[in-house]
Amino acid sequence: MRVLVVGGSGLLGRAVCRRGLDAGLSVVGTFHSGEISVPGVAARRLDVTDRAAVRALVAEVRPDTVVATPYRYDDWAVTADGAAHVAVAAAEVGARLVHVSSDALHAGRPTPYADDDPPTPVHAYGAAKAAAETAVRAIDPSAALVRTSLILGEGSKQIQLCRDALAGRAVLFSDEFRCPVDVTDLADAVLELAASSYAGLLNVAGPDAVSRADLGLLVAERFGLDAAGLKTTTGAATGLSRPLDVRLDSSRAAGLLRTRLRGVRELLAR
């Protein structure tokens, strides 16, 4: 099976490339400004905002499966329009599509979000991810759409943010809850879905809900760092419009997938 990983230079994209090769798949990965740096992957530069270029590349590669991971936090054209371009191109060649979405499209609430809960974005990035889902579902109803949370792993921005907060260079929110997931677990789940016929939305995140501040403490314990300097704040104190308590109920994925989604406390245990 040939897999095209759009966004192969990102943390998740590289993991999907690596795990795909480990499984004996033929892997083509796209990048824009970063590097994929995974031996064995056929790397191709691609601007997902260029619809014609996306269609041309997908038509040339003729993948059996397309895994779409590209995003840029402050760029609607990449996050929303790019997702639509990839979905159109995948549909044109009859490729199976797995689109990676985010918990950031929810506003936050005291109870966990189910797989099919509608988006309630409160900031531009969440709105872009919601628009991407809408486009993908309209273009290809058979696609799998993976809603995930904070992604942890070597080179993770989330781990670095915690390190910065422990060093006094950043702040972590004590009232912002997420369900972190290991990047390898997530990559395996994505590839498992790629080989399945599952259609629609699926929460794929870890079972442990923790605040960003608590994540910082777990990182400190895992790497033997001093937690005394950890800087924290609250969403209310900042006045920013951002989702706070966003817990994903991933029980459907846990029952559907062979891949075990480990909790953050297990992942960061010393």
Secondary structure, DSSP 8 states (H G I E B T S, - for coil): -EEEEETTTSHHHHHHHHHHHHTT-EEEEEESSS----TT-EEEE--TT-HHHHHHHHHHH--SEEEE----TT-HIIIIIHHHHHHHHHHHHT-EEEEEEEGGGS---SS-B-TT------SHHHHHHHHHHHHHHHH-TT-EEEEE--EESTT-HHHHHHHHHHTTSS-EESS-EE--EEHHHHHHHHHHHHTS---EEEE---S--EEHHHHHHHHHHHHT---TT--EE-HHHHT-----B--B--HHHHHH-SS----HHHHT--
